[in-house]
Each structure stands twice: as structure tokens, then as C-alpha cells.
Amino acid sequence: MTASPATLGAILLAAYLLGSIPFGLLLGKALGVDVRRSGSGNIGATNVARSLGPGAGIATLMLDASKGALAAWAGRCLLGPEGAAVAGCAATLGHVFPLYLAFRGGKGVATGLGAFLIVDPYAALAAAGAFLLVIALTRRVSAGSLAGSLALPIALFLRDSPAAAQIAGWVCALLVILRHRDNMTRLLTGTEPRIGERRG
């Protein structure tokens, strides 16, 4: 990756701002619901689905994944494979800490997945497989998200992906884990809702 600091900074800023777009919140407001005041209060696909139904949840998932993929694709076009990794990571950071929402965003799972489908699709599919398998076993989306986030950097390492991709994978995994702290507490105490259950 060869780029001037100004060029690299502009790409990272653009990727971050793209990742900051709160599609779940915007979709909810279009349907008359502020998802920040419903369910878990999160703007991601799981809470949107819980608050507005599966169709809205799927739409949020696709939109959030698309912004990660678009950022990584643009980074690849401009700076090569390393550019895809850093731009995808910046978009995920934007989703988790969005400028537009006072840095209180989603959990980064869909945006990170979309980014790594461009960075290393095989590693991303391995992470998605871990995500789905753990959900099937536990019926808890948070458990699947944690499993998928940890599977991603491991898959990148096993595939001997470029260093930039491996570092970005670990950064994204740590972001997801950080945003799931409350979920991890509830998983340990057995109070984390399963799919179809409502929070008390």
C-alpha cells in the first residue's frame, strides 16, 4: 500500500463516515419507531428485527453489511488489498462509534462481515459459518456474534492472509467483543434472551 498520508487519511475518513450511517435507526424512523427506545436500544439488525419485524431486520443487516463492503471495495480499488483491510476496519469503527450519533452505535458484526467479504471472502465465510453454527446450537445471536468475531482472525491467520488483513481482523473482533460486554455477562448468568424471547 503506497499512498501519501493525506490520501490515506481521506480514504479512512470517508470509510469511517460511511460506516457511521445508522441504517437501522433511519429505517426505524421511516417506519415511525426510534429503535434506540425499543428492545435493547441498539441500532443493529437484531434489535431492528425485534422491534420492527424480520423484514426490517434483514434490510438493516444487508445495508450495514453493504457499507462495510463498499468501503473495503473502494479501499481495494484505490490502495490494493491492504487498502481494503484498513478501509473496511474504518467502516466498522464508524458503525460502532458513529459520528452522527455521538459515538454510540451498533455492534459491528454485519459491517465487519461485509468488509471482510471483500478483504478475504473465505475467512469471512468461515466466520459466518461459526456464527450460524453457534446460533443453531444456542439460539442466541450474541453467542453466534462472539463466535464469529473470534473465528475471523483465526481463519485469516490459518489462510496466511496479509498482515494488514490479520491486524484489521483482530481490531474488528475486539470491537465486536467490546460491544458485547453486557451480553457476555448475561450469557454467563444464563439470562441472555434466546431468539424469539423478549427481554424482561
C-alpha positions as CSV (number, residue, x, y, z in Angstrom):
1,M,0.0,0.0,0.0
2,T,1.6,3.2,-1.2
3,A,-0.2,6.4,-0.6
4,S,0.5,9.9,0.8
5,P,-0.6,10.5,4.4
6,A,-3.2,12.9,3.1
7,T,-4.7,10.4,0.6
8,L,-4.7,7.6,3.2
9,G,-6.3,9.9,5.8
10,A,-9.0,11.0,3.3
11,I,-9.8,7.3,2.5
12,L,-10.0,6.3,6.2
13,L,-12.2,9.3,7.0
14,A,-14.6,8.6,4.1
15,A,-14.8,4.9,5.1
16,Y,-15.4,5.9,8.8
17,L,-18.2,8.4,7.8
18,L,-19.8,5.7,5.5
19,G,-19.7,3.2,8.3
20,S,-21.3,5.8,10.6
21,I,-24.5,5.9,8.6
22,P,-27.1,4.4,11.1
23,F,-29.3,2.5,8.6
24,G,-31.2,0.7,11.4
25,L,-32.1,4.0,13.0
26,L,-33.1,5.6,9.7
27,L,-35.2,2.6,8.7
28,G,-36.9,2.6,12.1
29,K,-37.7,6.3,11.9
30,A,-39.1,5.8,8.4
31,L,-41.5,3.3,9.9
32,G,-42.3,5.6,12.9
33,V,-40.1,3.8,15.5
34,D,-37.0,5.0,17.2
35,V,-35.2,1.7,17.8
36,R,-33.0,3.3,20.4
37,R,-36.1,3.4,22.6
38,S,-37.2,-0.2,21.8
39,G,-35.9,-3.6,22.9
40,S,-32.2,-3.4,23.7
41,G,-31.9,0.1,22.3
42,N,-29.3,-1.0,19.8
43,I,-29.4,0.2,16.2
44,G,-28.3,-3.1,14.7
45,A,-30.2,-5.7,12.8
46,T,-31.1,-7.9,15.8
47,N,-32.8,-5.1,17.7
48,V,-34.5,-3.8,14.5
49,A,-35.9,-7.3,13.8
50,R,-37.1,-7.5,17.4
51,S,-38.7,-4.0,17.2
52,L,-40.0,-3.9,13.6
53,G,-40.1,-7.5,12.4
54,P,-37.8,-9.8,10.4
55,G,-38.1,-7.9,7.1
56,A,-36.8,-4.7,8.6
57,G,-34.1,-6.7,10.4
58,I,-32.9,-8.3,7.2
59,A,-32.9,-4.9,5.4
60,T,-30.8,-3.5,8.2
61,L,-28.4,-6.4,8.0
62,M,-27.9,-6.0,4.3
63,L,-27.5,-2.3,4.4
64,D,-25.0,-2.5,7.3
65,A,-23.0,-5.2,5.5
66,S,-23.1,-3.2,2.3
67,K,-21.4,-0.2,3.8
68,G,-18.6,-2.3,5.0
69,A,-18.3,-4.0,1.7
70,L,-18.4,-0.7,-0.2
71,A,-15.7,0.8,2.0
72,A,-13.4,-2.2,1.6
73,W,-14.1,-2.3,-2.2
74,A,-13.2,1.3,-2.6
75,G,-10.1,0.9,-0.5
76,R,-9.0,-2.0,-2.7
77,C,-9.6,0.0,-5.8
78,L,-7.5,2.9,-4.6
79,L,-4.8,1.2,-2.5
80,G,-4.9,-2.5,-3.2
81,P,-5.5,-5.4,-0.7
82,E,-4.1,-3.5,2.3
83,G,-6.4,-0.6,1.5
84,A,-9.4,-2.9,1.6
85,A,-8.4,-4.1,5.1
86,V,-7.9,-0.6,6.6
87,A,-10.9,0.9,4.9
88,G,-13.1,-2.0,6.0
89,C,-11.8,-1.7,9.5
90,A,-12.5,2.1,9.5
91,A,-16.1,1.5,8.3
92,T,-16.6,-1.0,11.2
93,L,-15.2,1.5,13.6
94,G,-17.6,4.1,12.2
95,H,-20.6,1.7,12.8
96,V,-19.6,1.0,16.4
97,F,-18.7,4.7,17.2
98,P,-20.7,6.8,14.7
99,L,-20.0,10.5,14.5
100,Y,-23.7,11.1,13.7
101,L,-24.9,9.5,17.0
102,A,-22.4,10.9,19.5
103,F,-20.3,7.8,19.0
104,R,-23.0,5.4,20.3
105,G,-23.6,2.9,17.6
106,G,-24.1,-0.8,16.8
107,K,-22.0,-3.8,17.5
108,G,-20.2,-4.1,14.2
109,V,-21.0,-7.6,13.2
110,A,-22.7,-7.0,9.9
111,T,-20.5,-4.2,8.8
112,G,-17.4,-6.2,9.6
113,L,-18.7,-9.2,7.8
114,G,-19.4,-7.1,4.7
115,A,-15.9,-5.6,4.8
116,F,-14.2,-9.0,5.1
117,L,-16.3,-10.5,2.3
118,I,-14.1,-8.1,0.2
119,V,-10.9,-8.4,2.1
120,D,-10.9,-12.3,2.3
121,P,-14.2,-13.9,1.4
122,Y,-13.1,-17.4,2.6
123,A,-12.2,-16.2,6.0
124,A,-15.4,-14.2,6.1
125,L,-17.5,-17.2,5.2
126,A,-15.7,-19.3,7.9
127,A,-16.6,-16.6,10.4
128,A,-20.2,-16.6,9.1
129,G,-20.3,-20.4,9.4
130,A,-19.2,-20.2,13.1
131,F,-21.8,-17.5,13.7
132,L,-24.6,-19.6,12.2
133,L,-23.5,-22.9,13.9
134,V,-23.4,-21.3,17.4
135,I,-26.8,-19.7,16.9
136,A,-28.2,-23.1,15.8
137,L,-26.8,-24.6,19.0
138,T,-27.7,-21.9,21.4
139,R,-30.5,-19.8,19.8
140,R,-28.6,-16.8,21.0
141,V,-27.5,-14.2,18.4
142,S,-24.9,-12.7,20.8
143,A,-23.2,-16.1,21.3
144,G,-23.0,-16.5,17.5
145,S,-21.7,-13.0,17.1
146,L,-18.9,-13.6,19.6
147,A,-18.0,-16.9,18.0
148,G,-17.9,-15.4,14.5
149,S,-15.8,-12.5,15.6
150,L,-13.2,-14.8,17.1
151,A,-13.3,-17.2,14.2
152,L,-12.4,-14.3,11.7
153,P,-8.9,-13.6,12.8
154,I,-8.2,-17.2,13.4
155,A,-9.3,-18.0,9.8
156,L,-7.2,-15.1,8.5
157,F,-4.2,-16.5,10.3
158,L,-4.7,-20.0,9.0
159,R,-5.1,-18.7,5.5
160,D,-1.8,-16.7,5.9
161,S,-3.6,-13.6,4.9
162,P,-1.6,-10.4,4.6
163,A,-0.6,-8.7,7.8
164,A,-2.9,-5.8,7.3
165,A,-5.9,-8.1,6.9
166,Q,-4.9,-10.0,10.1
167,I,-4.5,-6.9,12.1
168,A,-7.8,-5.5,10.8
169,G,-9.4,-8.8,11.6
170,W,-8.3,-8.6,15.2
171,V,-9.3,-5.0,15.5
172,C,-12.8,-5.7,14.3
173,A,-13.1,-8.8,16.5
174,L,-12.1,-6.7,19.6
175,L,-14.7,-4.1,18.6
176,V,-17.4,-6.7,18.4
177,I,-16.3,-8.2,21.8
178,L,-16.2,-4.8,23.4
179,R,-19.7,-4.0,22.3
180,H,-21.0,-7.4,23.6
181,R,-19.8,-6.9,27.2
182,D,-23.3,-6.8,28.6
183,N,-24.3,-9.8,26.5
184,M,-21.3,-11.8,27.8
185,T,-22.4,-11.1,31.4
186,R,-25.9,-12.3,30.6
187,L,-24.6,-15.4,28.8
188,L,-22.6,-16.3,31.9
189,T,-25.6,-15.8,34.2
190,G,-28.0,-17.6,31.8
191,T,-30.2,-14.5,31.4
192,E,-29.4,-13.7,27.7
193,P,-32.6,-13.9,25.7
194,R,-32.9,-16.6,23.0
195,I,-34.3,-16.0,19.6
196,G,-38.0,-15.4,19.9
197,E,-37.8,-14.4,23.6
198,R,-38.5,-10.9,24.7
199,R,-36.4,-9.0,27.3
200,G,-37.9,-8.8,30.7
